[in-house]
């Protein structure tokens, strides 16, 4: 696939325009320094946008355009802690031959444990997932640790890059984002301080996991260097990891603690992965792990 005329900016433009129909977006000046970055070899451009809105703590996008080499989108929407809404997540990597895709409404609470949360947000969205599961089939092994942050409607897929597949992906992105906005419209502000604290900690746990274990970090380090990559991850992509809570990665995930007291750098320590979709079409967790 020729990437010279392809851009994920179309996805970002749709999401922002659609959001503006529902609410008012305010830019975040604190992220201005990340607005436009270039890779060390000057061949790749990184662009960011970020806003906040009523009910939305942060909506942000990172696009990486390497001309014909690659195109990347990292788009997310994080709710205010007064709402237990899922986190909208779109992580897309494309080069001339391969696309690696994650599209989901990431649950604030592990749906394999919190079935009430699954019923509240995902039961009525199951038909939406079914619409795309065959067109964008399961992409192979995913770790058990990562699975706790995915929902029964997650699209995790790999495919040979083609215009047809990317048209399908755009359709899925549009449908999933509209579904998230509909949930936002219906969301009622939590008044219990205990529940707000619980939501805040759940989002902080998510941010802490992503900031430490996100698979896109090596690419950022390669493009802009380790220091700027870390600043981009902690200060932009997962902004809130330093402000929503005080717990550390090892507080949340003690199983990753090495004898030296440092964090195990492996993606998985439980040794369990899921080669096939671990939810059935009714959204029930069926496992199907491969060891």
DAMO-V91249 format. One record per residue. N is the residue number from 1. SS is DSSP state (H for helix, E for strand, L for the rest). OMEGA is omega in radians with two decimals (999 if undefined). NEAR is the number of other C-alpha atoms within 12 Angstrom. Layout:
N&SS&OMEGA&NEAR ; N&SS&OMEGA&NEAR
//
This chain:
1&L&3.11&23 ; 2&L&-3.08&19 ; 3&H&-3.05&26 ; 4&H&-3.13&17 ; 5&H&-3.08&18 ; 6&L&3.11&27 ; 7&L&3.05&31 ; 8&L&3.14&36 ; 9&H&3.09&27 ; 10&H&-3.14&22 ; 11&H&-3.14&34 ; 12&H&-3.12&32 ; 13&H&3.12&21 ; 14&H&-3.06&21 ; 15&H&-3.11&35 ; 16&H&3.12&33 ; 17&H&-3.13&19 ; 18&H&3.13&22 ; 19&H&-3.13&31 ; 20&H&3.07&19 ; 21&L&-3.06&15 ; 22&L&-3.02&22 ; 23&L&3.14&20 ; 24&L&-3.12&18 ; 25&L&3.09&25 ; 26&E&3.13&21 ; 27&E&3.13&20 ; 28&L&-3.10&22 ; 29&H&-3.10&15 ; 30&H&-3.13&17 ; 31&H&-3.04&29 ; 32&H&-3.08&19 ; 33&H&3.12&19 ; 34&H&-2.95&30 ; 35&L&-3.12&24 ; 36&E&-3.14&21 ; 37&E&3.06&27 ; 38&E&3.12&25 ; 39&L&-3.11&24 ; 40&L&3.13&18 ; 41&L&3.06&13 ; 42&L&-3.10&14 ; 43&L&-3.07&18 ; 44&L&-3.12&26 ; 45&E&3.07&28 ; 46&E&3.14&35 ; 47&E&3.12&33 ; 48&E&3.00&34 ; 49&E&3.11&36 ; 50&E&-3.10&36 ; 51&E&2.91&33 ; 52&E&-3.09&28 ; 53&E&3.00&25 ; 54&L&-3.09&26 ; 55&L&-3.08&33 ; 56&E&3.09&35 ; 57&E&-3.11&31 ; 58&E&2.89&33 ; 59&E&-3.05&40 ; 60&E&3.11&43 ; 61&E&2.96&40 ; 62&E&3.01&39 ; 63&E&3.11&38 ; 64&E&-3.09&39 ; 65&E&3.13&34 ; 66&L&-3.11&31 ; 67&L&-3.10&22 ; 68&L&-3.04&21 ; 69&L&-3.08&24 ; 70&E&3.02&33 ; 71&E&-3.10&39 ; 72&E&2.99&40 ; 73&E&2.97&37 ; 74&E&-3.06&42 ; 75&E&-3.11&43 ; 76&E&3.04&44 ; 77&E&-3.12&39 ; 78&E&-3.14&45 ; 79&E&2.96&42 ; 80&L&-3.11&34 ; 81&L&3.09&36 ; 82&L&3.14&29 ; 83&L&-3.14&33 ; 84&L&-3.14&38 ; 85&L&2.97&41 ; 86&L&3.10&45 ; 87&E&3.11&46 ; 88&E&-3.03&41 ; 89&E&3.03&41 ; 90&E&3.10&40 ; 91&E&-3.06&38 ; 92&E&3.04&40 ; 93&E&-3.12&38 ; 94&E&2.89&40 ; 95&E&-3.00&29 ; 96&L&-3.05&24 ; 97&L&-2.97&20 ; 98&E&2.99&26 ; 99&E&3.10&30 ; 100&E&-2.88&35 ; 101&E&2.88&39 ; 102&E&3.09&43 ; 103&E&-3.04&43 ; 104&E&2.84&40 ; 105&E&-3.04&46 ; 106&E&-3.13&42 ; 107&L&3.06&41 ; 108&L&3.14&39 ; 109&L&-3.10&34 ; 110&L&-3.05&27 ; 111&L&3.04&30 ; 112&L&3.12&26 ; 113&L&-3.05&18 ; 114&L&-3.08&18 ; 115&H&3.10&20 ; 116&H&3.10&15 ; 117&H&3.10&22 ; 118&H&-3.14&33 ; 119&H&-3.08&22 ; 120&H&-2.98&22 ; 121&H&-2.96&33 ; 122&L&-3.10&35 ; 123&H&-3.09&23 ; 124&H&3.13&19 ; 125&H&-3.11&31 ; 126&H&3.09&29 ; 127&H&3.10&19 ; 128&H&3.10&31 ; 129&H&-3.12&36 ; 130&H&-3.13&26 ; 131&H&-3.01&22 ; 132&H&-3.04&30 ; 133&H&3.12&28 ; 134&L&3.14&18 ; 135&L&-3.13&23 ; 136&L&-2.99&35 ; 137&L&-3.12&27 ; 138&L&-2.98&30 ; 139&L&3.11&27 ; 140&L&-2.98&24 ; 141&L&3.01&25 ; 142&E&-2.99&33 ; 143&E&3.10&30 ; 144&H&3.12&26 ; 145&H&-3.14&28 ; 146&H&-3.01&31 ; 147&H&-3.10&37 ; 148&L&-3.12&28 ; 149&L&3.12&37 ; 150&L&-3.11&38 ; 151&L&3.10&44 ; 152&L&3.14&44 ; 153&L&-3.10&47 ; 154&L&2.96&47 ; 155&E&3.07&42 ; 156&E&-2.98&42 ; 157&E&3.00&35 ; 158&E&3.08&29 ; 159&E&3.03&30 ; 160&E&-3.05&21 ; 161&L&3.10&28 ; 162&L&3.14&21 ; 163&H&3.14&22 ; 164&H&-3.12&15 ; 165&H&-3.13&26 ; 166&H&3.00&32 ; 167&H&3.08&19 ; 168&H&-3.14&24 ; 169&H&3.12&39 ; 170&H&3.10&29 ; 171&H&3.12&23 ; 172&H&3.12&32 ; 173&H&3.13&40 ; 174&H&-3.10&29 ; 175&H&-3.12&29 ; 176&H&-3.12&37 ; 177&H&3.07&36 ; 178&H&3.11&26 ; 179&H&3.12&32 ; 180&H&3.13&37 ; 181&H&3.10&32 ; 182&H&3.07&22 ; 183&H&3.12&27 ; 184&H&-3.14&32 ; 185&H&-3.07&21 ; 186&H&-3.00&17 ; 187&L&3.12&23 ; 188&L&-3.09&18 ; 189&L&3.11&22 ; 190&L&-3.12&20 ; 191&L&3.13&14 ; 192&L&3.13&14 ; 193&H&3.13&14 ; 194&H&-3.13&13 ; 195&H&3.09&17 ; 196&H&3.10&22 ; 197&H&3.14&21 ; 198&H&3.10&22 ; 199&H&-3.13&32 ; 200&H&-3.13&33 ; 201&H&3.12&31 ; 202&H&3.11&37 ; 203&H&3.11&43 ; 204&H&3.09&35 ; 205&H&3.10&35 ; 206&H&-3.13&41 ; 207&H&-3.12&37 ; 208&H&3.08&33 ; 209&H&-3.08&34 ; 210&H&-3.12&30 ; 211&H&-3.10&29 ; 212&H&-2.94&30 ; 213&H&-3.10&27 ; 214&L&-3.07&27 ; 215&L&3.13&26 ; 216&L&-3.07&29 ; 217&H&-3.13&26 ; 218&H&3.12&17 ; 219&H&3.13&24 ; 220&H&3.12&32 ; 221&H&3.13&20 ; 222&H&-3.06&19 ; 223&H&-2.97&28 ; 224&H&-3.14&29 ; 225&L&-3.00&20 ; 226&H&-3.06&18 ; 227&H&-3.13&16 ; 228&H&3.11&23 ; 229&H&3.13&28 ; 230&H&3.12&26 ; 231&H&3.13&24 ; 232&H&-3.13&34 ; 233&H&-3.03&36 ; 234&H&-3.05&27 ; 235&H&-3.12&25 ; 236&H&-3.04&37 ; 237&H&-3.11&40 ; 238&L&3.07&41 ; 239&L&-3.06&34 ; 240&L&-3.13&30 ; 241&L&3.12&30 ; 242&L&-3.04&23 ; 243&L&-3.08&19 ; 244&L&-3.12&27 ; 245&L&-3.10&25 ; 246&L&-3.12&17 ; 247&L&3.14&23 ; 248&L&3.09&26 ; 249&H&-3.10&29 ; 250&H&3.00&20 ; 251&H&-3.13&19 ; 252&H&-3.01&24 ; 253&L&-3.06&25 ; 254&H&3.14&19 ; 255&H&3.13&22 ; 256&H&-3.09&26 ; 257&E&3.07&19 ; 258&L&3.11&15 ; 259&L&-3.14&10 ; 260&L&-3.11&8 ; 261&L&3.14&13 ; 262&L&-3.12&16 ; 263&E&3.04&24 ; 264&L&-3.05&21 ; 265&L&3.10&16 ; 266&L&3.07&19 ; 267&L&-3.09&24 ; 268&L&3.04&24 ; 269&L&3.14&20 ; 270&L&3.09&19 ; 271&L&-3.14&18 ; 272&L&3.09&20 ; 273&E&-3.04&25 ; 274&E&-3.08&27 ; 275&L&3.13&23 ; 276&L&-3.14&24 ; 277&L&-3.05&37 ; 278&L&3.03&33 ; 279&E&3.04&30 ; 280&L&-3.05&20 ; 281&L&3.06&24 ; 282&L&3.11&21 ; 283&L&3.13&30 ; 284&L&-3.13&23 ; 285&E&-3.09&27 ; 286&L&3.06&16 ; 287&L&-3.08&23 ; 288&L&3.14&21 ; 289&E&-3.02&22 ; 290&L&3.06&17 ; 291&L&999&15
//
